[in-house]
Amino acid sequence: MSGGRTGGGGLGESAGPARVEPPVGEESGAFWEATRVGRLLVQWCTACDRGIFYPRALCPYCAGTGGGATATLEWREATGRATVHAAVVEHRPEAAGAAFSGGEPYCIALVDLEEGVRMMTNIVGCPPGDVHTGMAVTVSWEPLSGGRQLALFRPAAEAS
């Protein structure tokens, strides 16, 4: 997956107002480090063989132990391909405090990664009202401070 600024669709198009940046914690450090080079990582529980998003210290499915001492959480690279599970358009970004959109409506979505993990994101690269359940999307990156990048998604047909 290649890194780069997102464009066409409002978010990340210009050097406009910055968004509130997600914090880096002990559990999420590896995730954020991988974004610097345009890699999307998913935390994986080897005990119950399930993907996890957002990163955390224990598996939410098997309580982190899987019933044995050999259970571990590891990182696996995701393809970056996903399907929109649900989406909503924020028509009043100023009311939501979303200065990053420059006052333009934007799409908030839940996407299901091919790896079976659901994550919340924004859909860029198309009018927000065009986003629909079942839409094929692929990861796109928006630069953050310090070299990190935010994983956003765009229509798969628009991917570069």
N, C-alpha and C positions, 0 to 999 in steps of 0.2 A: 504494500500500500504506500502510495506516495504522499508526502506531506505537502503543505502549501496553504495559502489563504483561500478562504471560501469566497465565492463571488456569485453574483446573479441571484438575487432573492432577498437582498436586504442585509442579512447578517454577514459581517466580516468583509463587506465590499470596500469599505474605506477605513481610514484611520479615525473614525468617529468615536463617540463616547465608548469607554470600555465597559465590559460587563463585570459583575462581581465574580471574582475568580474563586474556584473551589480550593479549599485548603488541602495541603499535603499532610497526611498522617502516617503513622507507622505502618498501617495495613495497606495504604494506597500508594506508598512511595514507588514501588516497582511499576505500577500502572502508569503513574505520571512520568516516570523516567522514560518509559517506552514511547510515550507520545512525542517526545522530543525528536524522534526519528520516524514518526508516522506509523508506529506499530500499535495496534489495538490489542491489549491483553485482557484475558478473562481469568479470574480466579477459579480454580477447579478443586473440588474435594475428591481425593483419590479413594476415600473410604466408601462413599455412596455414588461416586462417578457422576457428579452433577456440577454444572457450571454455576457460578455465583456472581451476581453483580448487585450491588456495589461491593467493593472489597471490605472484608471484615476479618476479625481474628478467629472466629469459629464458624463452622458450616451451619447455616440456618436449617438445613434439612435433617442432619443426623447429630446435631448438637456438637459438632466438631470432632468427636472422637470416633464415630462410626462403630462404637462398641469394642474398639481395640486400640492398642498403643501405636499401631503402624499407620493410622490415619494421618494424612497431611494435606495441607492446602498448597497447591502449586499454581504457577502461572502458565497459561497456554495462549498462543497467539490465535486471534480470531481472524476470519477471512475479511471481515468488514462488510459482508453482505447481510442484509436484513430485510424484514417485511414489517410494514406499519401495522401495529396491533390496534392502536387507537390514536386519535389526534384531535386537538382543539386549536382554534385560532384565537389568540389574544388580540382583540380589536382595540383595546385601550391600554397600550403599553405604559403610558404615563401613569395610569392608576396602579399598575403593577410594579412601578419603579424600574421598568426595563429601559434604561437610557441607551443600552447597546443597540436598540433597533432604530434609533433616530426618529421615533414617533410612528414608525410604520408597523402595521400588524405583523405578527410572526406566529409560526406554528410550533406548538409543544406536542411532542409525540412519545408514545411508548413503542419501541421497536423490538422485534424478536430477532436476535442474531441467529444465524445458521446453527450455531453451537448450542442453541436451546436456552439462551440467556435473554431476559427482557431488560431493557434499559430505557431510562428517560433521556430525551435529547430534544434538539430542535431540528426541523427539516428546513433546508435551505435550497436554493437553486430553482425554485418554482414559486408561483403565487401560493401563499399559505392556504387559500381556499381550494386549491387543486389537490391537496394531500388527502388521501383516502385510505381506509382500512384495506389491507392486502397489497398495497403499493410496494413494489420492489425498490429498495434504497441501498445506498452504499456509503461507507464512511467518507467524510470530508473533514478537513482539519482547519480550525481557526486558531491562529497564534495567540498565545497568552504571554504574560511577562516571564522572563527568565528562561525562555526557550521551550516551555511546555506548550502543548496544543490541546484544544478542546475538541473532542469527537462530536461532530455534528453529522447529519446524514442528508443526502441529496438523492433525487430520483436516479435509479440505476442507469437509465438511458442517458442521463446528463453527466455521468461520471467521466472523469478524465484520468 
